[in-house]
Amino acid sequence: MLKKIFIVTLMFAFSLSSVFAQDTTTTETTTESEGNKPREELSQNFVDALAGQDERLLISAIEGGSPQVKALCFKALSEKGANSEALLEAINRYVSYGLNAPSTQNSDSMVRYQALQAAKAAKSETSVEYISQMLYSEQETSNIIAAAQALGEIGSAKGVPALLFQLRLAKTQAIVYEVTVALGKIGDQAALSDLIDLAQNDQYFVVVRQAAVDAIKNIKPASGDNGGSSTTTTDDTAAAQ
């Protein structure tokens, strides 16, 4: 009888200690998580305050701030817009931030992502060259998609070669889909052949192939057609004389 009581008491004590151990671990994790919140809120409040002031302060924070602050600054620009030359220059410099670093950092990738969102909102053709350059070396799927969306919104044919590079690379179907949509928005003839091939490729999801079909509909007619009409008119005029 005493032996049974001892065993039951021992089991109860062990269970109690396990509960306390779990509570301690949970408390430590919660404390660590809550400890990061004030820092994040402080950074956000700091950037919000700067966004309401002179743009030079925001540019200064981008140049000298931590990756988190840089990303928040570009997020603010994507929401309020960036029209000045100085802000556009900052955006263009940072769409490839950290790409040439020896080791990739998640924080650097987030800076690029938010800079791309700001470029997408600004819709400045000055960004096309910089976004195109980063597309040749970017590895993060989310950033490739963000770059494709930005080029599609800007709508310049200068972005087509970099988009076709990603289309042919076909890293993921999500990338192929977004690149296809972007090519459709731009509507340049240079993409037509690739889009026709994609529309017939049964290795892709139907939604991707449908995007290719929709993009084909948006491709502008070749300029040679207009040139032919112009030549005929000129010849007819000469004959009449």
Buried (B, 14 or more C-beta within 10 A) or exposed (E): EEEEEEEEEEEEEEEEEEEEEEEEEEEEEEEEEEEEEEEEEEBBEBBEEBBEEEBEBBBEBBEEBEBBBBBBBBBBBBEBEBEEEEBBBBBBEBBBBBBEEEEEEEBBBBBBBBBBBBBBBBBBEBBBEBBBBBBEEBEBEBBBBBBBBBBBBBBBBBBBBBBBEBBEBBEEEBBBBBBBBBBBBBBBBBBBEBBBEBBEEEEBEEEBBBBBBBBBEBBEEEEEEEEEEEEEEEEEEEEEE
